[in-house]
Amino acid sequence: MSNVIATFYNFGETGANKGRVRLISSSGSTPAVVSGSGVDITNTDPIAFYFNGGSSTGTRVLLVQRRYNASYVQIFCYLSVYDPSTWTQTVAPNTAAYQYSDSTDLLNIYNLNSPGGTASGTLYGADYSAGRVFKLVHGKTGGTETLTLDTPYYQFAATGSGATAYSVDTVFNTESSVDYVYAVAQQYAVSGSGSDPANYTYYNSIIVKLDAGTLAPVTGGGPSATLAPNVFDLQYYGGNLYATALGGAQWYGTGTSYPNTVKWNYASRIQKVTTGLTVTDLVRPANASETGSTYNNDKFDIRALGLVSDGTAYILTGSYYTESAYNYLLNGRLWKVSASTLFAASNALISSLSGATAIESLADLPGFMWALLPANDLSKVWGMLGDNLTIYDATGLVGDPIDAANASEWVDGSGDPIGSPAFNAISLATPSISKLKAGAAPASIKSVRGFVHPLLASRAGIKPEDFDKFISAHFAKQ
């Protein structure tokens, strides 16, 4: 059995509840909602994470409700904690902002990493909009559970001209009995409309190795702008870290046919990073000179990497084209290759790897959320593909996908969608956890949100008309 926790928003729902949390399970085939799981909230932008509660409380769920004012500028988020065995709220939402020691509000929890063992109860995360790495501490005094923002934090500083750094992922790791936190950030500048990808300038992404106690960079730990542009995921597997980066802006082509109008980022990469922060390019897409039809399988951005404990690596690629005004559809591939082959590669095309197989050709998919999550209990992988959640093994799709309407249970008596439900975020739930150590049990719960468009990552400073255009595109195929 493998479980994920998913959150949903519904801009078309006129009732009181416009956000939902649901636990979704698979025994190796079609995913299904776990009966009675999750909660409904009056917020359209929720994210939920499982974590190790500490203080003998067991596993908990952190619910983050991101919030915006009337001008779509981000304001402080609401945080609450639930016991997933009963979905009882154990920590009520805050009424005032969680604030850093410099009085800056905690804005946008994009990632969470929850160690086990003696570190249980400490939650390391990425605040996307503030560009920071933080620590939350979950505790228990008597019978009362608490959640506090710890004093230390790390602030990313952009190195690109006019850019802002956005914190996207963290990994907790213990090396020679010393605890560290690795963190990565995107950096980009926007000039003009936020809905036009041509107005985004991306620079190399930043990685840093932090002391887990002080969140200060360790000697030789950077920060270093050595990762490919628009990084969105960092994983630990077998002694090294692996970063996945889109390589630049989220393009959508310039015409209405595929594949002739697809545009992808030549700098998209999967990269290996040693614990000493040495970076190696493993795989890439086709470059500017690789234009022939023999390269068609590689003319896509790299969107997700799923590393399964059985030694299989799954790689999701894809790029958008424009079917009609503000209606963007994704085409791509889902690849399977041995992890050892991937790790030995050097700046290679995915199609050139020995034993690499495209187990799925993705055609005309709507949606803007993409992730591969290891279903280690099943020796399979979860595929979050736009608007559908699926299970894959080395031969391809297993069972049927579950769409956002059925996964959120926003359906009427006839099984038709109520409003326009969509996946907002997804992460692994117990017993599934994604931090892998060779020869040892996993030590932490690691959230995996996957790639989303910057307008879904954070609406801070985005004009309402730009966001409306984006939402129209998202729901055009619903």
C-alpha positions, 0 to 999 in steps of 0.5 A: 500500500502507498499513500499520498496526501493531495490538496485541491482548489476550486474557483468554480465552486460557489459553496463555502468550502473552496479548498480540500485535503484528501488522502489517496491510496493505491495497492498497486493499481487505480488510486482511490480516496481513503474514505473519511480522510481530509478536511474542507477549508474556505481557502482556495490555496491549501498545501498539506504535509505529513511530518514526524510530530515528536514528543511521542505524538506520532505522525501529524499533518501540517495544513498550510493555507496561503493567503492574498490581499485584494491586489493578489499580494501575498500575506501571512499564511495560516498553519494548523495541525491535524492527527491523520488517524482521526482528522482532529485538529490538534493545533488551531490556525494562527490569527497573527503571522508567524514571524521570523526574528527580523519581524518578516512574516512567514509567507509561503511554505513550498516544501517541508522535510521532517526528520525522524529519531531524536530530531522528530518534531523539527520541521525544515522547510522552504519559504518560497516567497520570502526566499528563506529556509526555516525551522518549525518546532512541533511540541507537546506540553501536557496534553496541548500540542504547539507549533512555533517558528524557531529563531534561526533562518537562512536568507537566499541572496540572488546573484543575477541582475535584477533577480529575486531568489525563491526558496523551493526545496530542502533535504535533511541528512546526517553525515558522520553523526552531524546533521545538515540541511541542503537547500536550493533556490530559483532566481529570476527577474520579471519584466512586464506581464507575469503571464508572458514567459518571454518576460522571465529571465532565469539565472543559475539556481543556488544550492547551499549546505547548512548546519541543521542547528543554526541554519548557517552555511558550513565551511565549503557549503556555498551558497553557490549558483551552480545548478541549472536555472529554475530548479524545483526539486532536490532528492537524496539517494545512495550518498548523493543529491539529485537536482531537477531543473526546468532550465528556464521559463515555462514556455508554451510554444507559438502556434497550434500544432505539435511538435512543430511549435513546441519550445523547450529550454536547452538548459533543462537538467538532472544534476548530481550533487555530492555532499561537497556540492560538486555538480555534474550534469547527468541528462539534458534535452536536445540542444539548438543544433539537434533539430532533426526528427531523430531527436523528437523524443528529447525535445522537451523540458525535464519535469520530474525525477522519481527514484524508487528503492528497487533501483529504477529511475523514472523521468518525466519530460514535457513541453507545452504548445498553444492549442488556442488563446490561453489554452496550453497542452503538454506533450512529452514522455515518461522514461524508465531507466536503471538508477545506476545508468542514470547516475553514470551518465554525463550530459547525455540525452535521455534517449541515449542511455542504455536500457532507457525506455519511453513507457508512456507518450504523453499527448495533449494533457491539460494542467500545470502540476507535474511530479513523480513520487516513489511508491517504494512499498509497491516498487512503482511510482506515482505520476502527478500528470497535470490534472490526473494522478496515476500509478506506473511501473516499469511497463507503463500505466497500472490501472486507471488515473484518478482526476481532480474531481473524483480525487477531491470528491467534488462530484455530484450524484451523476458523477459530474464535476462540481465547479472546476476542481484542480490539484493544488499540491501533492506529497507523500504520506506515511508509510511512504517516505522518500528520503532513501539511504543505501542499506538503511531505513529512510530517516525522514518524511520528505514532501514532493510537490513537483513543478508548478507554474510560477503563478501557482507557486506564488501570486505575490505581486501578480496583476489580477488580469494576468492571473485570470488569463492563467486560470482561464488557460488552466480550466480551458480543457476541464 
